[in-house]
Amino acid sequence: MSQSFAGQVAIVTGAGSGMGRAHAMRMAAEGAIAVIQDIDAHGLAETEELIRAEGGAEGGNVAAYAFDISDVPSIDRMAADVLARFGRVDILVNNAGIGVDRVIEDIDQAAFDKMIGVHVKGSFFCGRAVVPAMKRQGRGRIVNVSSRWAQAGHHMASDYIAAKGAILGLTKAWAKELAPFGITVNAIAPGGVWSRMVLENLGEEGVRREEREVPLGRWAQPEEIAATVAFLASDEAAFITGQVISPNGGKTIVGF
Ligand SMILES: NC(=O)c1ccc[n+]([C@@H]2O[C@H](COP(=O)([O-])OP(=O)(O)OC[C@H]3O[C@@H](n4cnc5c(N)ncnc54)[C@H](O)[C@@H]3O)[C@@H](O)[C@H]2O)c1
């Protein structure tokens, strides 16, 4: 694998499983120092071990932070620690997320606040914590994780979709605000991806049923989405900002 991220520091939130783990492993394999964050300390330790075992981060270039991403002081502590240890932040992937399929009547204030807290507050304040360093460097890459549902809607999970829609707005606003500083900001809006979150919601049978609705006939593996994120984080994507890329197997062609 090429060493596109050699010498760079990449923060990936929600890196204890699924796509976040795949993003972190991909960036480490391409030479980055992987800064991994998750609320799930056990999953995070597994990701750390996997990165060390792959040797992509030469056994030392991984740093793990276990905390709830909606806790702003913890985000600021992580950013300060990363800067003290490594001196820079090149890439931020705002990936941490929760997904619960429920109808409007089942979404109470606490559930709504949690959804917005993890996705919107977490993404916003992670960006806020790293932007000063990126500005000083004159370069940065932020990739926010939205969802195909934010583009197409869905018959439930409106709190999730509201949060993912806000992430699209954040992406466009930051893209314009930060472009003069050499910082690009893009979003991905994945379609169905095999992960713990969807298996908890739908079960394997449910996912297999959904796969039949996708033109390419399947859902993605996390590593396929990591390839899209790695592209957006790379120098190859230097002229792309404020965009939303939806790796979804062709689903939005028929589902929009
Ligand atoms: N799987 C899909 O089909 C799909 C589709 C579109 C978008 N997404 C989005 O992709 C992202 C990754 O999800 P995934 O499918 O890999 O699921 P996943 O459950 O495997 O990963 C989500 C990770 O976020 C972590 N997390 C949850 N709450 C957190 C918090 N408060 N603080 C820090 N970390 C927290 C979880 O512990 C987990 O490791 C999410 O933002 C999700 O909404 C997923």
The ligand as an ORCA input file, in Angstrom:
! r2SCAN-3c Opt
* xyz 0 1
  N     -23.620      0.897      8.615
  C     -24.342      1.633      7.802
  O     -25.128      1.091      6.995
  C     -24.212      3.134      7.825
  C     -24.765      3.860      6.778
  C     -24.629      5.243      6.761
  C     -23.921      5.887      7.758
  N     -23.402      5.154      8.775
  C     -22.616      5.886      9.794
  O     -21.290      5.390      9.799
  C     -20.690      5.645     11.063
  C     -20.035      4.374     11.578
  O     -21.043      3.429     11.872
  P     -20.867      1.850     11.666
  O     -21.927      1.424     10.740
  O     -19.455      1.528     11.389
  O     -21.350      1.327     13.107
  P     -20.561      0.774     14.366
  O     -21.584      0.623     15.432
  O     -19.757     -0.423     14.003
  O     -19.548      1.959     14.722
  C     -19.932      3.110     15.421
  C     -18.885      3.381     16.483
  O     -19.204      4.621     17.126
  C     -18.989      4.416     18.524
  N     -19.779      5.345     19.329
  C     -21.116      5.297     19.577
  N     -21.455      6.270     20.427
  C     -20.317      6.943     20.725
  C     -20.033      8.050     21.554
  N     -20.995      8.646     22.287
  N     -18.748      8.465     21.630
  C     -17.777      7.856     20.925
  N     -17.990      6.795     20.135
  C     -19.247      6.352     20.027
  C     -19.412      2.980     18.780
  O     -18.896      2.474     20.004
  C     -18.851      2.282     17.554
  O     -17.537      1.808     17.746
  C     -21.802      6.174     11.957
  O     -21.736      7.584     12.015
  C     -23.063      5.738     11.231
  O     -24.167      6.551     11.542
  C     -23.527      3.798      8.833
*
